[in-house]
Amino acid sequence: MAIPFHDPGCWAWSDALHRQHLSLCWALECDIDPMILRARQLRRQGALPQASCVEEELLPLF
């Protein structure tokens, strides 16, 4: 189900609808580093220690 971003009533969406919209937006992001996507996925799954480890790998070296 496509949700128009310009919907004037989007502020009144349920949490589930907001999550669905965000998931649809993430699916469209093709230029995001796969490691960032993996960290987000781990956080959504509740695997916080693993997500933190992946995020640490993404920190700049300088």
PDB file of N, CA, C, O and CB in Angstrom:
ATOM      1  N   MET A   1       0.843  -1.176   0.000  1.00  0.00           N
ATOM      2  CA  MET A   1       0.000   0.000   0.000  1.00  0.00           C
ATOM      3  C   MET A   1       0.885   1.236   0.000  1.00  0.00           C
ATOM      4  O   MET A   1       1.661   1.432   0.935  1.00  0.00           O
ATOM      5  CB  MET A   1      -0.957   0.000   1.214  1.00  0.00           C
ATOM      6  N   ALA A   2       0.790   2.051  -1.001  1.00  0.00           N
ATOM      7  CA  ALA A   2       1.571   3.284  -1.069  1.00  0.00           C
ATOM      8  C   ALA A   2       0.885   4.364  -0.243  1.00  0.00           C
ATOM      9  O   ALA A   2      -0.330   4.550  -0.317  1.00  0.00           O
ATOM     10  CB  ALA A   2       1.749   3.749  -2.540  1.00  0.00           C
ATOM     11  N   ILE A   3       1.681   5.065   0.538  1.00  0.00           N
ATOM     12  CA  ILE A   3       1.161   6.129   1.383  1.00  0.00           C
ATOM     13  C   ILE A   3       1.739   7.442   0.887  1.00  0.00           C
ATOM     14  O   ILE A   3       2.957   7.618   0.913  1.00  0.00           O
ATOM     15  CB  ILE A   3       1.507   5.888   2.888  1.00  0.00           C
ATOM     16  N   PRO A   4       0.908   8.367   0.437  1.00  0.00           N
ATOM     17  CA  PRO A   4       1.451   9.632  -0.047  1.00  0.00           C
ATOM     18  C   PRO A   4       2.060  10.437   1.093  1.00  0.00           C
ATOM     19  O   PRO A   4       1.428  10.639   2.130  1.00  0.00           O
ATOM     20  CB  PRO A   4       0.363  10.447  -0.745  1.00  0.00           C
ATOM     21  N   PHE A   5       3.289  10.893   0.892  1.00  0.00           N
ATOM     22  CA  PHE A   5       3.987  11.644   1.935  1.00  0.00           C
ATOM     23  C   PHE A   5       3.297  12.966   2.229  1.00  0.00           C
ATOM     24  O   PHE A   5       3.324  13.441   3.364  1.00  0.00           O
ATOM     25  CB  PHE A   5       5.433  11.895   1.528  1.00  0.00           C
ATOM     26  N   HIS A   6       2.678  13.565   1.217  1.00  0.00           N
ATOM     27  CA  HIS A   6       2.061  14.872   1.381  1.00  0.00           C
ATOM     28  C   HIS A   6       0.692  14.801   2.046  1.00  0.00           C
ATOM     29  O   HIS A   6       0.007  15.820   2.140  1.00  0.00           O
ATOM     30  CB  HIS A   6       1.937  15.544   0.047  1.00  0.00           C
ATOM     31  N   ASP A   7       0.285  13.643   2.503  1.00  0.00           N
ATOM     32  CA  ASP A   7      -1.016  13.478   3.144  1.00  0.00           C
ATOM     33  C   ASP A   7      -1.121  14.433   4.325  1.00  0.00           C
ATOM     34  O   ASP A   7      -0.327  14.327   5.260  1.00  0.00           O
ATOM     35  CB  ASP A   7      -1.227  12.012   3.603  1.00  0.00           C
ATOM     36  N   PRO A   8      -2.080  15.371   4.314  1.00  0.00           N
ATOM     37  CA  PRO A   8      -2.175  16.350   5.396  1.00  0.00           C
ATOM     38  C   PRO A   8      -2.549  15.729   6.736  1.00  0.00           C
ATOM     39  O   PRO A   8      -2.366  16.356   7.779  1.00  0.00           O
ATOM     40  CB  PRO A   8      -3.182  17.403   5.039  1.00  0.00           C
ATOM     41  N   GLY A   9      -3.068  14.514   6.722  1.00  0.00           N
ATOM     42  CA  GLY A   9      -3.451  13.878   7.974  1.00  0.00           C
ATOM     43  C   GLY A   9      -2.398  12.934   8.525  1.00  0.00           C
ATOM     44  O   GLY A   9      -2.678  12.173   9.451  1.00  0.00           O
ATOM     45  N   CYS A  10      -1.182  12.967   7.969  1.00  0.00           N
ATOM     46  CA  CYS A  10      -0.166  12.003   8.394  1.00  0.00           C
ATOM     47  C   CYS A  10       0.206  12.174   9.863  1.00  0.00           C
ATOM     48  O   CYS A  10       0.685  11.228  10.488  1.00  0.00           O
ATOM     49  CB  CYS A  10       1.078  12.140   7.530  1.00  0.00           C
ATOM     50  N   TRP A  11      -0.003  13.344  10.415  1.00  0.00           N
ATOM     51  CA  TRP A  11       0.304  13.553  11.838  1.00  0.00           C
ATOM     52  C   TRP A  11      -0.616  12.710  12.713  1.00  0.00           C
ATOM     53  O   TRP A  11      -0.293  12.440  13.870  1.00  0.00           O
ATOM     54  CB  TRP A  11       0.169  15.046  12.213  1.00  0.00           C
ATOM     55  N   ALA A  12      -1.744  12.296  12.177  1.00  0.00           N
ATOM     56  CA  ALA A  12      -2.713  11.528  12.956  1.00  0.00           C
ATOM     57  C   ALA A  12      -2.608  10.025  12.707  1.00  0.00           C
ATOM     58  O   ALA A  12      -3.433   9.259  13.207  1.00  0.00           O
ATOM     59  CB  ALA A  12      -4.114  11.998  12.636  1.00  0.00           C
ATOM     60  N   TRP A  13      -1.608   9.595  11.944  1.00  0.00           N
ATOM     61  CA  TRP A  13      -1.460   8.176  11.673  1.00  0.00           C
ATOM     62  C   TRP A  13      -1.174   7.413  12.955  1.00  0.00           C
ATOM     63  O   TRP A  13      -0.621   7.957  13.912  1.00  0.00           O
ATOM     64  CB  TRP A  13      -0.349   7.939  10.656  1.00  0.00           C
ATOM     65  N   SER A  14      -1.561   6.148  12.957  1.00  0.00           N
ATOM     66  CA  SER A  14      -1.227   5.273  14.082  1.00  0.00           C
ATOM     67  C   SER A  14       0.269   4.948  14.028  1.00  0.00           C
ATOM     68  O   SER A  14       0.920   5.138  13.001  1.00  0.00           O
ATOM     69  CB  SER A  14      -2.086   3.962  14.052  1.00  0.00           C
ATOM     70  N   ASP A  15       0.794   4.458  15.139  1.00  0.00           N
ATOM     71  CA  ASP A  15       2.208   4.066  15.171  1.00  0.00           C
ATOM     72  C   ASP A  15       2.501   2.993  14.122  1.00  0.00           C
ATOM     73  O   ASP A  15       3.549   3.009  13.476  1.00  0.00           O
ATOM     74  CB  ASP A  15       2.594   3.555  16.574  1.00  0.00           C
ATOM     75  N   ALA A  16       1.566   2.068  13.966  1.00  0.00           N
ATOM     76  CA  ALA A  16       1.765   0.990  12.991  1.00  0.00           C
ATOM     77  C   ALA A  16       1.851   1.555  11.571  1.00  0.00           C
ATOM     78  O   ALA A  16       2.660   1.091  10.767  1.00  0.00           O
ATOM     79  CB  ALA A  16       0.619  -0.042  13.085  1.00  0.00           C
ATOM     80  N   LEU A  17       1.028   2.543  11.265  1.00  0.00           N
ATOM     81  CA  LEU A  17       1.056   3.139   9.931  1.00  0.00           C
ATOM     82  C   LEU A  17       2.346   3.926   9.714  1.00  0.00           C
ATOM     83  O   LEU A  17       2.906   3.913   8.618  1.00  0.00           O
ATOM     84  CB  LEU A  17      -0.162   4.052   9.725  1.00  0.00           C
ATOM     85  N   HIS A  18       2.819   4.614  10.760  1.00  0.00           N
ATOM     86  CA  HIS A  18       4.105   5.319  10.660  1.00  0.00           C
ATOM     87  C   HIS A  18       5.241   4.331  10.396  1.00  0.00           C
ATOM     88  O   HIS A  18       6.107   4.586   9.559  1.00  0.00           O
ATOM     89  CB  HIS A  18       4.386   6.122  11.952  1.00  0.00           C
ATOM     90  N   ARG A  19       5.238   3.199  11.115  1.00  0.00           N
ATOM     91  CA  ARG A  19       6.277   2.182  10.914  1.00  0.00           C
ATOM     92  C   ARG A  19       6.217   1.616   9.499  1.00  0.00           C
ATOM     93  O   ARG A  19       7.249   1.398   8.864  1.00  0.00           O
ATOM     94  CB  ARG A  19       6.128   1.048  11.943  1.00  0.00           C
ATOM     95  N   GLN A  20       4.997   1.379   9.011  1.00  0.00           N
ATOM     96  CA  GLN A  20       4.840   0.847   7.656  1.00  0.00           C
ATOM     97  C   GLN A  20       5.372   1.852   6.636  1.00  0.00           C
ATOM     98  O   GLN A  20       6.063   1.473   5.690  1.00  0.00           O
ATOM     99  CB  GLN A  20       3.354   0.515   7.365  1.00  0.00           C
ATOM    100  N   HIS A  21       5.057   3.107   6.825  1.00  0.00           N
ATOM    101  CA  HIS A  21       5.527   4.150   5.908  1.00  0.00           C
ATOM    102  C   HIS A  21       7.050   4.230   5.932  1.00  0.00           C
ATOM    103  O   HIS A  21       7.686   4.348   4.884  1.00  0.00           O
ATOM    104  CB  HIS A  21       4.912   5.520   6.277  1.00  0.00           C
ATOM    105  N   LEU A  22       7.628   4.167   7.118  1.00  0.00           N
ATOM    106  CA  LEU A  22       9.081   4.214   7.244  1.00  0.00           C
ATOM    107  C   LEU A  22       9.723   3.010   6.555  1.00  0.00           C
ATOM    108  O   LEU A  22      10.741   3.150   5.878  1.00  0.00           O
ATOM    109  CB  LEU A  22       9.491   4.261   8.725  1.00  0.00           C
ATOM    110  N   SER A  23       9.134   1.842   6.724  1.00  0.00           N
ATOM    111  CA  SER A  23       9.662   0.644   6.062  1.00  0.00           C
ATOM    112  C   SER A  23       9.615   0.790   4.548  1.00  0.00           C
ATOM    113  O   SER A  23      10.546   0.388   3.850  1.00  0.00           O
ATOM    114  CB  SER A  23       8.874  -0.599   6.492  1.00  0.00           C
ATOM    115  N   LEU A  24       8.530   1.365   4.044  1.00  0.00           N
ATOM    116  CA  LEU A  24       8.427   1.590   2.599  1.00  0.00           C
ATOM    117  C   LEU A  24       9.493   2.573   2.130  1.00  0.00           C
ATOM    118  O   LEU A  24      10.089   2.388   1.069  1.00  0.00           O
ATOM    119  CB  LEU A  24       7.027   2.113   2.229  1.00  0.00           C
ATOM    120  N   CYS A  25       9.733   3.612   2.916  1.00  0.00           N
ATOM    121  CA  CYS A  25      10.769   4.586   2.561  1.00  0.00           C
ATOM    122  C   CYS A  25      12.141   3.925   2.574  1.00  0.00           C
ATOM    123  O   CYS A  25      12.942   4.148   1.666  1.00  0.00           O
ATOM    124  CB  CYS A  25      10.746   5.788   3.531  1.00  0.00           C
ATOM    125  N   TRP A  26      12.421   3.115   3.591  1.00  0.00           N
ATOM    126  CA  TRP A  26      13.725   2.449   3.678  1.00  0.00           C
ATOM    127  C   TRP A  26      13.935   1.524   2.485  1.00  0.00           C
ATOM    128  O   TRP A  26      15.049   1.389   1.978  1.00  0.00           O
ATOM    129  CB  TRP A  26      13.841   1.653   4.995  1.00  0.00           C
ATOM    130  N   ALA A  27      12.862   0.894   2.047  1.00  0.00           N
ATOM    131  CA  ALA A  27      12.987  -0.006   0.898  1.00  0.00           C
ATOM    132  C   ALA A  27      13.403   0.756  -0.359  1.00  0.00           C
ATOM    133  O   ALA A  27      14.008   0.179  -1.262  1.00  0.00           O
ATOM    134  CB  ALA A  27      11.664  -0.744   0.652  1.00  0.00           C
ATOM    135  N   LEU A  28      13.084   2.033  -0.420  1.00  0.00           N
ATOM    136  CA  LEU A  28      13.438   2.848  -1.582  1.00  0.00           C
ATOM    137  C   LEU A  28      14.863   3.380  -1.513  1.00  0.00           C
ATOM    138  O   LEU A  28      15.406   3.830  -2.522  1.00  0.00           O
ATOM    139  CB  LEU A  28      12.474   4.004  -1.712  1.00  0.00           C
ATOM    140  N   GLU A  29      15.467   3.334  -0.341  1.00  0.00           N
ATOM    141  CA  GLU A  29      16.826   3.851  -0.164  1.00  0.00           C
ATOM    142  C   GLU A  29      17.820   2.823  -0.672  1.00  0.00           C
ATOM    143  O   GLU A  29      18.122   1.855   0.025  1.00  0.00           O
ATOM    144  CB  GLU A  29      17.106   4.194   1.324  1.00  0.00           C
ATOM    145  N   CYS A  30      18.324   3.020  -1.862  1.00  0.00           N
ATOM    146  CA  CYS A  30      19.254   2.052  -2.429  1.00  0.00           C
ATOM    147  C   CYS A  30      20.707   2.476  -2.251  1.00  0.00           C
ATOM    148  O   CYS A  30      21.615   1.682  -2.501  1.00  0.00           O
ATOM    149  CB  CYS A  30      18.958   1.851  -3.897  1.00  0.00           C
ATOM    150  N   ASP A  31      20.942   3.714  -1.822  1.00  0.00           N
ATOM    151  CA  ASP A  31      22.317   4.180  -1.692  1.00  0.00           C
ATOM    152  C   ASP A  31      22.820   4.138  -0.249  1.00  0.00           C
ATOM    153  O   ASP A  31      23.926   4.600   0.030  1.00  0.00           O
ATOM    154  CB  ASP A  31      22.431   5.586  -2.227  1.00  0.00           C
ATOM    155  N   ILE A  32      22.036   3.600   0.652  1.00  0.00           N
ATOM    156  CA  ILE A  32      22.468   3.493   2.042  1.00  0.00           C
ATOM    157  C   ILE A  32      23.403   2.295   2.167  1.00  0.00           C
ATOM    158  O   ILE A  32      23.151   1.227   1.609  1.00  0.00           O
ATOM    159  CB  ILE A  32      21.244   3.353   3.008  1.00  0.00           C
ATOM    160  N   ASP A  33      24.460   2.492   2.893  1.00  0.00           N
ATOM    161  CA  ASP A  33      25.436   1.433   3.119  1.00  0.00           C
ATOM    162  C   ASP A  33      24.735   0.208   3.722  1.00  0.00           C
ATOM    163  O   ASP A  33      23.939   0.357   4.650  1.00  0.00           O
ATOM    164  CB  ASP A  33      26.580   1.929   4.051  1.00  0.00           C
ATOM    165  N   PRO A  34      25.013  -0.983   3.218  1.00  0.00           N
ATOM    166  CA  PRO A  34      24.391  -2.198   3.759  1.00  0.00           C
ATOM    167  C   PRO A  34      24.655  -2.391   5.253  1.00  0.00           C
ATOM    168  O   PRO A  34      23.837  -2.982   5.958  1.00  0.00           O
ATOM    169  CB  PRO A  34      24.890  -3.407   3.002  1.00  0.00           C
ATOM    170  N   MET A  35      25.789  -1.899   5.730  1.00  0.00           N
ATOM    171  CA  MET A  35      26.081  -2.027   7.168  1.00  0.00           C
ATOM    172  C   MET A  35      25.111  -1.175   7.993  1.00  0.00           C
ATOM    173  O   MET A  35      24.694  -1.587   9.075  1.00  0.00           O
ATOM    174  CB  MET A  35      27.547  -1.608   7.467  1.00  0.00           C
ATOM    175  N   ILE A  36      24.752   0.000   7.493  1.00  0.00           N
ATOM    176  CA  ILE A  36      23.792   0.854   8.190  1.00  0.00           C
ATOM    177  C   ILE A  36      22.432   0.171   8.212  1.00  0.00           C
ATOM    178  O   ILE A  36      21.751   0.163   9.238  1.00  0.00           O
ATOM    179  CB  ILE A  36      23.694   2.248   7.516  1.00  0.00           C
ATOM    180  N   LEU A  37      22.040  -0.398   7.085  1.00  0.00           N
ATOM    181  CA  LEU A  37      20.768  -1.119   7.029  1.00  0.00           C
ATOM    182  C   LEU A  37      20.769  -2.305   7.984  1.00  0.00           C
ATOM    183  O   LEU A  37      19.762  -2.589   8.632  1.00  0.00           O
ATOM    184  CB  LEU A  37      20.484  -1.595   5.601  1.00  0.00           C
ATOM    185  N   ARG A  38      21.900  -2.995   8.070  1.00  0.00           N
ATOM    186  CA  ARG A  38      22.002  -4.144   8.984  1.00  0.00           C
ATOM    187  C   ARG A  38      21.883  -3.686  10.433  1.00  0.00           C
ATOM    188  O   ARG A  38      21.206  -4.334  11.232  1.00  0.00           O
ATOM    189  CB  ARG A  38      23.338  -4.894   8.772  1.00  0.00           C
ATOM    190  N   ALA A  39      22.526  -2.588  10.776  1.00  0.00           N
ATOM    191  CA  ALA A  39      22.437  -2.066  12.142  1.00  0.00           C
ATOM    192  C   ALA A  39      20.991  -1.703  12.475  1.00  0.00           C
ATOM    193  O   ALA A  39      20.514  -1.996  13.571  1.00  0.00           O
ATOM    194  CB  ALA A  39      23.355  -0.833  12.316  1.00  0.00           C
ATOM    195  N   ARG A  40      20.302  -1.075  11.544  1.00  0.00           N
ATOM    196  CA  ARG A  40      18.890  -0.722  11.762  1.00  0.00           C
ATOM    197  C   ARG A  40      18.047  -1.971  11.957  1.00  0.00           C
ATOM    198  O   ARG A  40      17.183  -2.017  12.833  1.00  0.00           O
ATOM    199  CB  ARG A  40      18.344   0.101  10.581  1.00  0.00           C
ATOM    200  N   GLN A  41      18.304  -2.983  11.135  1.00  0.00           N
ATOM    201  CA  GLN A  41      17.544  -4.229  11.233  1.00  0.00           C
ATOM    202  C   GLN A  41      17.769  -4.891  12.592  1.00  0.00           C
ATOM    203  O   GLN A  41      16.822  -5.356  13.225  1.00  0.00           O
ATOM    204  CB  GLN A  41      17.940  -5.194  10.098  1.00  0.00           C
ATOM    205  N   LEU A  42      19.011  -4.930  13.030  1.00  0.00           N
ATOM    206  CA  LEU A  42      19.321  -5.533  14.326  1.00  0.00           C
ATOM    207  C   LEU A  42      18.635  -4.777  15.455  1.00  0.00           C
ATOM    208  O   LEU A  42      18.113  -5.396  16.382  1.00  0.00           O
ATOM    209  CB  LEU A  42      20.836  -5.562  14.556  1.00  0.00           C
ATOM    210  N   ARG A  43      18.629  -3.461  15.391  1.00  0.00           N
ATOM    211  CA  ARG A  43      17.946  -2.665  16.418  1.00  0.00           C
ATOM    212  C   ARG A  43      16.452  -2.971  16.432  1.00  0.00           C
ATOM    213  O   ARG A  43      15.860  -3.130  17.499  1.00  0.00           O
ATOM    214  CB  ARG A  43      18.177  -1.160  16.179  1.00  0.00           C
ATOM    215  N   ARG A  44      15.841  -3.052  15.251  1.00  0.00           N
ATOM    216  CA  ARG A  44      14.404  -3.356  15.175  1.00  0.00           C
ATOM    217  C   ARG A  44      14.109  -4.735  15.753  1.00  0.00           C
ATOM    218  O   ARG A  44      13.036  -4.957  16.315  1.00  0.00           O
ATOM    219  CB  ARG A  44      13.911  -3.279  13.717  1.00  0.00           C
ATOM    220  N   GLN A  45      15.056  -5.659  15.618  1.00  0.00           N
ATOM    221  CA  GLN A  45      14.865  -7.017  16.125  1.00  0.00           C
ATOM    222  C   GLN A  45      15.198  -7.120  17.609  1.00  0.00           C
ATOM    223  O   GLN A  45      15.005  -8.171  18.220  1.00  0.00           O
ATOM    224  CB  GLN A  45      15.721  -7.996  15.337  1.00  0.00           C
ATOM    225  N   GLY A  46      15.700  -6.025  18.191  1.00  0.00           N
ATOM    226  CA  GLY A  46      16.025  -6.030  19.610  1.00  0.00           C
ATOM    227  C   GLY A  46      17.410  -6.557  19.924  1.00  0.00           C
ATOM    228  O   GLY A  46      17.732  -6.782  21.090  1.00  0.00           O
ATOM    229  N   ALA A  47      18.232  -6.759  18.914  1.00  0.00           N
ATOM    230  CA  ALA A  47      19.601  -7.256  19.106  1.00  0.00           C
ATOM    231  C   ALA A  47      20.534  -6.059  19.294  1.00  0.00           C
ATOM    232  O   ALA A  47      21.363  -5.758  18.436  1.00  0.00           O
ATOM    233  CB  ALA A  47      20.062  -8.140  17.887  1.00  0.00           C
ATOM    234  N   LEU A  48      20.380  -5.387  20.431  1.00  0.00           N
ATOM    235  CA  LEU A  48      21.106  -4.135  20.660  1.00  0.00           C
ATOM    236  C   LEU A  48      22.621  -4.298  20.741  1.00  0.00           C
ATOM    237  O   LEU A  48      23.336  -3.477  20.165  1.00  0.00           O
ATOM    238  CB  LEU A  48      20.619  -3.505  21.921  1.00  0.00           C
ATOM    239  N   PRO A  49      23.151  -5.319  21.428  1.00  0.00           N
ATOM    240  CA  PRO A  49      24.617  -5.452  21.453  1.00  0.00           C
ATOM    241  C   PRO A  49      25.209  -5.668  20.058  1.00  0.00           C
ATOM    242  O   PRO A  49      26.246  -5.096  19.721  1.00  0.00           O
ATOM    243  CB  PRO A  49      25.017  -6.611  22.360  1.00  0.00           C
ATOM    244  N   GLN A  50      24.544  -6.495  19.255  1.00  0.00           N
ATOM    245  CA  GLN A  50      25.033  -6.742  17.900  1.00  0.00           C
ATOM    246  C   GLN A  50      24.930  -5.476  17.048  1.00  0.00           C
ATOM    247  O   GLN A  50      25.824  -5.187  16.252  1.00  0.00           O
ATOM    248  CB  GLN A  50      24.245  -7.892  17.246  1.00  0.00           C
ATOM    249  N   ALA A  51      23.847  -4.728  17.212  1.00  0.00           N
ATOM    250  CA  ALA A  51      23.681  -3.478  16.466  1.00  0.00           C
ATOM    251  C   ALA A  51      24.778  -2.493  16.842  1.00  0.00           C
ATOM    252  O   ALA A  51      25.315  -1.802  15.977  1.00  0.00           O
ATOM    253  CB  ALA A  51      22.292  -2.859  16.733  1.00  0.00           C
ATOM    254  N   SER A  52      25.114  -2.425  18.123  1.00  0.00           N
ATOM    255  CA  SER A  52      26.180  -1.523  18.571  1.00  0.00           C
ATOM    256  C   SER A  52      27.519  -1.910  17.960  1.00  0.00           C
ATOM    257  O   SER A  52      28.309  -1.040  17.591  1.00  0.00           O
ATOM    258  CB  SER A  52      26.281  -1.531  20.101  1.00  0.00           C
ATOM    259  N   CYS A  53      27.778  -3.202  17.850  1.00  0.00           N
ATOM    260  CA  CYS A  53      29.035  -3.657  17.242  1.00  0.00           C
ATOM    261  C   CYS A  53      29.107  -3.252  15.772  1.00  0.00           C
ATOM    262  O   CYS A  53      30.147  -2.790  15.303  1.00  0.00           O
ATOM    263  CB  CYS A  53      29.176  -5.186  17.375  1.00  0.00           C
ATOM    264  N   VAL A  54      28.015  -3.423  15.056  1.00  0.00           N
ATOM    265  CA  VAL A  54      27.993  -3.036  13.645  1.00  0.00           C
ATOM    266  C   VAL A  54      28.177  -1.526  13.519  1.00  0.00           C
ATOM    267  O   VAL A  54      28.913  -1.054  12.652  1.00  0.00           O
ATOM    268  CB  VAL A  54      26.667  -3.479  12.972  1.00  0.00           C
ATOM    269  N   GLU A  55      27.505  -0.771  14.388  1.00  0.00           N
ATOM    270  CA  GLU A  55      27.623   0.692  14.349  1.00  0.00           C
ATOM    271  C   GLU A  55      29.048   1.136  14.642  1.00  0.00           C
ATOM    272  O   GLU A  55      29.531   2.112  14.068  1.00  0.00           O
ATOM    273  CB  GLU A  55      26.658   1.336  15.353  1.00  0.00           C
ATOM    274  N   GLU A  56      29.720   0.420  15.538  1.00  0.00           N
ATOM    275  CA  GLU A  56      31.112   0.751  15.852  1.00  0.00           C
ATOM    276  C   GLU A  56      31.997   0.613  14.617  1.00  0.00           C
ATOM    277  O   GLU A  56      32.923   1.398  14.416  1.00  0.00           O
ATOM    278  CB  GLU A  56      31.638  -0.149  16.982  1.00  0.00           C
ATOM    279  N   GLU A  57      31.705  -0.385  13.799  1.00  0.00           N
ATOM    280  CA  GLU A  57      32.470  -0.588  12.567  1.00  0.00           C
ATOM    281  C   GLU A  57      32.275   0.565  11.583  1.00  0.00           C
ATOM    282  O   GLU A  57      33.105   0.783  10.701  1.00  0.00           O
ATOM    283  CB  GLU A  57      32.066  -1.904  11.908  1.00  0.00           C
ATOM    284  N   LEU A  58      31.181   1.294  11.738  1.00  0.00           N
ATOM    285  CA  LEU A  58      30.873   2.393  10.823  1.00  0.00           C
ATOM    286  C   LEU A  58      31.486   3.724  11.251  1.00  0.00           C
ATOM    287  O   LEU A  58      31.452   4.693  10.492  1.00  0.00           O
ATOM    288  CB  LEU A  58      29.383   2.547  10.702  1.00  0.00           C
ATOM    289  N   LEU A  59      32.042   3.777  12.454  1.00  0.00           N
ATOM    290  CA  LEU A  59      32.629   5.031  12.937  1.00  0.00           C
ATOM    291  C   LEU A  59      33.844   5.407  12.096  1.00  0.00           C
ATOM    292  O   LEU A  59      34.598   4.537  11.661  1.00  0.00           O
ATOM    293  CB  LEU A  59      33.025   4.910  14.426  1.00  0.00           C
ATOM    294  N   PRO A  60      34.031   6.704  11.870  1.00  0.00           N
ATOM    295  CA  PRO A  60      35.206   7.131  11.094  1.00  0.00           C
ATOM    296  C   PRO A  60      36.500   6.792  11.824  1.00  0.00           C
ATOM    297  O   PRO A  60      36.544   6.767  13.054  1.00  0.00           O
ATOM    298  CB  PRO A  60      35.146   8.642  10.813  1.00  0.00           C
ATOM    299  N   LEU A  61      37.532   6.537  11.066  1.00  0.00           N
ATOM    300  CA  LEU A  61      38.828   6.191  11.652  1.00  0.00           C
ATOM    301  C   LEU A  61      39.622   7.424  12.048  1.00  0.00           C
ATOM    302  O   LEU A  61      40.576   7.309  12.816  1.00  0.00           O
ATOM    303  CB  LEU A  61      39.636   5.354  10.680  1.00  0.00           C
ATOM    304  N   PHE A  62      39.268   8.570  11.560  1.00  0.00           N
ATOM    305  CA  PHE A  62      40.038   9.782  11.831  1.00  0.00           C
ATOM    306  C   PHE A  62      39.327  10.613  12.853  1.00  0.00           C
ATOM    307  O   PHE A  62      39.811  11.682  13.224  1.00  0.00           O
ATOM    308  CB  PHE A  62      40.269  10.593  10.557  1.00  0.00           C
TER     309      PHE A  62
END
